[in-house]
Amino acid sequence: MKRSVERQWELSLDADTVRMLAAKARTFSAALNSDYDGGHEHEVEFGREGDQHHHDGLAEEEEEDLTEEEFRELVADLNVDEAAELLAIAWIGRGDYEVAEWSDAVTDARERVNGRLAAYLLSMPMLGDWLEEGLAAIGA
């Protein structure tokens, strides 16, 4: 359990923005996992005569893609300080850094911030949870 320490810094990044990104990450992550049941893909039968498949999931797929696209655009719009803080929050939430190591986390994150930050963040399987946990840990 991470313990919260009294903050001695001000975030450049708005905590509500982090919460919104966490929600989008959860939506995107849930969309990826919706085709799995207990870790196994659902069975699909092909070639049965008379079966007509009506794909009504197109709207859902477009919405999921839009969520990922929105996430990527929001991350791309962050300045270097905000992006570094977002990454540091994710790392603290994941347990890579302790709250007391905030400045080290931000410094290290600043070195890693580049045009592929959104892809890196989206590769984190529990990004939404880690962002929320990181925010809670830093008292934001």
Disulfide bonds with the S-S distance in Angstrom:
none
